[in-house]
Structure formats: C-alpha cells, structure tokens
Amino acid sequence: MLVVGATGQRGVGQAVPAASPTFEVSTVKVSRSGGSGSYSNFRNGVFTATDVSLKNVMEDWAFGVPEARIVGGPKWLASERFDIEAKLNAQAAGRLEKLDRQQRGVETHALFQQLLADRFKLAFHWETQEMPVYALVVVKKGSLLQEAKPNGDTGISLSAGKLTAEGVTMDGLARTLTQELSQELGRVVVNRTGILGRYDLTLRWTPQNDEPKTNDGAEADAASSIFTAIQEQLGLKLESSRGLVQVLAIDHLEMPTEN
C-alpha cells in the first residue's frame, strides 16, 4: 500500500502547503570542519547548522522521523556533511512564533521540506513497510493509570524529561511517544494495551545523554530511562514487535550548488 504526502502528490516540493512560509535566503556549503562536531539551531527565523548530514536535517527539522524510517537515497545522504544557513523574513518569523506548538511544528516541517526541495532537489513519497515497532502493552500487575475526570480538560504538554497529559487515550499516548520521542525511541509505538477511555498522567524520565539532575540536594524522580519510567509510573511496557510503519522513501536527491 502506498501513502503519498500531505498534498496527495509526488515530486519535488509537492509536500509543502501553499500558505507555508519559505526561507528568504539560504546558503549551503560542504563542511570543511573535519568532523569536529555537528550543531543545528532554528531561532528567531534563522537556521544555522554546522557539519550536519542531510539525513540529520530530515530527521530533526524537515520530517521529525527517526533514521530507520528514512529509506532510499544516495550513499552520501548520511555521510556527506554540510554547513547551512537560512533566514526567514521578519514578518514570516514573527508569524511562526505566534503559532501554537502543534501548528508551528507542522509549518516548520513544511518550511524545511521546501528548503530541501529548493537546494537538494528532494523528491519523496510516503509508503508503508513492515518494520520493528514498540508495542505499548499492560504489565502483568496491571496498569497504574488514573481515569480522567468526566468533561475534564484534554491536552498534552512535553518538556525535557517530562510528559503531562490530560484526558489522553492510549492511542493518543502511543502517537505522542512516536512523534515527540522519535529520536529517543527510534521506532513507532503501537497501542496494544486494549485499554479504552481517557486518562490523566504525568511521566518523568532522564532523556538520553542527560545526567540525573538534583533539586535542592534531592535526586530528581526522573532518574530513569523512558522504558523504565513507563513501566514503573504507568504500569505499561514497551515491547519489541513488528508492524506496518509509514516510512519516508527518497525518490530523488542532488548535491547542492554551493553559494
């Protein structure tokens, strides 16, 4: 089964909504830093990246999917390194900052997809493949979930090492773990709990490569991996499994003309 991009079309730049902003100016150069360390940041309408691979840009900025879900493309997709700078005009940057978190994420992805289409001639489509996934299941002792209040608020907020949800379904939790922790988990999370209804929950863990933090001399309650936290705090578990996963399939890429 083939699942095409958001516009229902395939080809260079076709995934970008017409109303989305585009970078006013961009420079792309093959990196000469000699592998001293990669860096990327998008702030106040300015994107700066040093010694990054194009696959990194796709993962972190253009699509928000882990490396395992990007298939095809030339060999240099992951090996060649680039220095990139791109700027929005002030009006577009201000508009982007005023959007809520979810819509800003959608438009940011579209913005970077257009950048890759313009500078790397990216063409892609979405398709489904059977791949390793994490199945969200209930531990033997049963879940520790707290049912949401009737007619209560619904919403999800996420910060470093903390996820808070109100009125979330298990399908919604699985989607959030997939989308927001794609780099940490590296797989799609599929709901196989069999639990219906809506729940309020708070989940704390230590993000990868972070040291456990302390607060007023006390150890933080986030001093555990996301896998341990889900099991101990929610009574759920992420089990390795297989399932049909939407992947980004690269149809065409070109090395950019430097400027």
Phi, psi and omega in degrees: 000136180253132176242114184275176184291184190300329182272355184077012180235163177239148176135175184298123173073003187284348182276356187266121177302145185298328184277355183288148178289162174230154177295134181288324180211146178212147174233138180226127179222146172296131185290139176245019186283347177074029177072032182282354179134135182268155181205140172212145183205140177233109185214136178053037176081008181240124176256127178232128179222138180233128175057045180253149172275157178295327177296323175299316180297320177296315180297308192275328191238319189272330185226335180068035178239148180290162184305323183297340182260013174247116186237152179082191180091167182287165181297329183285355181306319181258342187262323181287142182245146185228153167251125186230138170223131180218144185228136169273155171287163188300321181295315180293321179296318179295319178297318181298319182294335183277349181287155174290168189302318183292312182291326177297323177296318180298313183288328177295317177300314180297322180299314181284330174297321178293321177301316180291326177293318182290316189263332182244002180056040181294130168230139186206168169213166177257140175213167179253139177223153174281125184216168172297138176226172168252125176269126176275114185230169179268137177288165185300326182283351180100160183285160176249021185289145178253122181298141179288154177291141177302134180062021178281177180291158173232143179162162181225133174234146184221133172226181183299112177077015179212130176234126177239130182227141175237130177061037183267141172273168177291328173298318179295321178296316179299318178297318180296316178299321180295312187282314188273338181241034184298322181287326183283320183268320177076003180219159170289140176258128182247131179284113174231031180283331187074008182271128177259173177091184183238149188220152171258136181206155172229129183235127180235139180204172175264116178300155179305141177070006175262143173275145175305129182267157177242157180223112182057039176086352182258144178292138179291152180279006180265009187282061177204159178288166178299326180294314179294319182298316180299320182288313185282327186263335182244347184070026178241176183207145173261114181250138176296135181205192175228151180191173178281127187232139174282126181239155176269114182257121182278122178267325185202140174211147175229146170297137185284155169279121184291150175214000000 
